[in-house]
Amino acid sequence: MPQTHPAIDQTTPTTTAPTPPTELSLEERLAFINTAMTVKLDEAKVAYEVNTAHIDTEPVDLSDVVTGPVDTGPAPLPDLYPTPIAALLQRAHHRLLTGGWCKDVLVDEDGARCMLGAIRIEARGDSGLEAGAAAVLLDAIRRKFGDDVDSVPSFNDAHGSASAPLRMLDQAAGLADARGL
């Protein structure tokens, strides 16, 4: 008689397919996410405490830390033009850009200047240089706007913003340079 082996003769039990997991309700999912976030926040808290344990928490006196140069106002603009009247007109243009433009007065209460006021301050008392710059500026204005313009102050006061006066000072500086003035 043939020998039978007990393990071979036995039938293997059939395995049943695993049952799919049941879907969690909204409350169960929120509870799960809350638990996961709490764990992450606890880990972050521990990491923060470890990373900042060596930091000295004494207050810092900023007067000992913050130092810098004393503000002496805007740096003077180097003359781009080698001729004196062109350089004066360029400085007057820069003065209006940095100090402000005004109309109806040479200098307003805030320190802003009109075109002639900027020329006068930049001429530093040299009336000949001031007159030459005003003449070139008036010539540049008349080339662009016609001979109806009576004077530099009337042109300045006829505008509501600094754009045209600034543009004309810049063009006058180029004109003076081209003339060698």
Disulfide bonds with the S-S distance in Angstrom:
none
